[in-house]
Amino acid sequence: MHLTEKVPKVPLKSFKRTKIIATIGPATDSYEMIYKLIDSGVNGVRLNFSHGTHEEHAPKIPWARKASEELGKPVAIIQDLQGPKVRLGDFEGMIPVEAGQMLKFQVGAEYEESGIIPMQYDLSKKIKPGERLYLYDGKVRTEVTEVKDGIVYAKAHNDGILIKRKGMNVPDTDFKGDILTEKDMKDIKFGATQDIDYVAISFVQRAGDVEMLRGILKDLGSDAKIIAKIETKSAIEPKNMEELVQAADAIMVARGDLAVETPLEAVPVVQRQLIGLCQKYAKPAIVATQMMLSMVDIPEPTRAEVSDVATAVFTGADCVMLSEETAMGKHPEQTVKTMKRVVRYAEQHPPFRTVYPIERAHDMQNAISSSVITLADNIDAKAIVAETKSGATAQQIAAQRPSEIIVAVTSEVRTAQQLALVYGVKSYVRPDDEMAAQKLTDWLRKNEVLHAQDVIVTVSGQYPGVVGTTDTIKVRVLE
């Protein structure tokens, strides 16, 4: 067990509540860079399995763990699966397209010889006539007219160009649960042998897709939690959306493909709906894609990007995520520092925070969480200290967005790492003990993170280390 022994460098009131996830790529492919990102404010690192080999991803995991231990800061590691990402295949140059033109697509085709455009995924087994097929991430819009002998025929609705390996989107196509590709299965098996905290499943359409992955992870002996990436038309249908939030352990608003598969103007609304549902069911909500995209090239974000990050904070996101900015950008460390600055400033102006009309379940855990927060507010507590085995207690409290920092005490290293993505939670690993919360607050007091006369509210269970036994609330004034 790796106990969290490093003293925080900042006082409790200065902790940021909204967490930052950074994607690791060529620009950050070293221990030194991963250390700098985590030191600058990163709480979760994302490994994008759409790119790179297992051999290339493998060393990044121990680098992140080593940096996490050096800094005394639990960090979540996310394996992001590619899913049935449909892309064009390889061909020379650009292919011009004119409105009204008939296009043909087939897996493994040689365009120069046959005039058939190659694609990497066999859409002929899934797509039907009348369904939309968007090319080059939506720049060229077509409609399927026929599917025959493995060839997809489509009519172009606008002029444009096609470039090799660019994305193809199929907003009307039902994959019928077949969203884990052969590549995904190999990646999942690899991830199960690694120190992974979360597996992100791409292009989910319904809750059954998440349950399928959960069964696979269980069979492989993995204790990783599941992030459902919401990026398809099916996933945002009201019934599917709520069931997906319930089925998954966390949700990612993957705004890139979502903006192609649904109307652009729907994305901000869907983002808010998902954050509200995540608060209802106590699941972390991650807002992703193009948050500070201009910082791939320049050392300062646009005003719109700053506003986008702040809006995610105001509307209650647990995490904001960086993709190209830290994977291949010129200023990865500066990007994280800038994002942290924006997050902290937004959090210091809570009157702007969105409140969702949530009907929470009438159960003991919700009742205890509400009581803890009300008590902490009424006595001006400096922190809520939650003893938790699985992380559920801390997540339930966090879902109600208290103004106090939540200090989670757990004996499970994996739980501490997974809680790194939960709003307002600062985790510490300590052995199971009836006095775990008191011993931790004594240690924080001794190291001047907390001070004499600070009031602390603790929530714990009668049986330390047993999941689901939280039943005790205490108030303590530090000496």
VENUR-V345528 format. One record per helix or strand. SS is the DSSP state (~ for helix, > for strand). FROM is the first residue (numbers start at 0). TO is the last residue. If there is no record, write none. Layout:
# VENUR-V345528
SS_FROM_TO ; SS_FROM_TO
This chain:
# VENUR-V345528
~_11_13 ; >_18_23 ; ~_25_27 ; ~_30_39 ; >_43_47 ; ~_53_70 ; >_75_79 ; >_85_87 ; >_93_96 ; >_101_106 ; ~_110_113 ; >_116_118 ; ~_122_124 ; >_131_134 ; >_139_147 ; >_150_155 ; >_159_162 ; >_166_168 ; ~_181_191 ; >_197_200 ; ~_206_218 ; >_224_229 ; ~_233_235 ; ~_237_246 ; >_249_253 ; ~_254_260 ; ~_263_279 ; >_283_287 ; ~_292_295 ; ~_302_313 ; >_318_321 ; ~_323_326 ; ~_331_346 ; ~_349_351 ; ~_363_377 ; >_382_386 ; ~_391_398 ; >_404_409 ; ~_412_420 ; >_424_428 ; ~_435_445 ; >_454_460 ; >_469_476
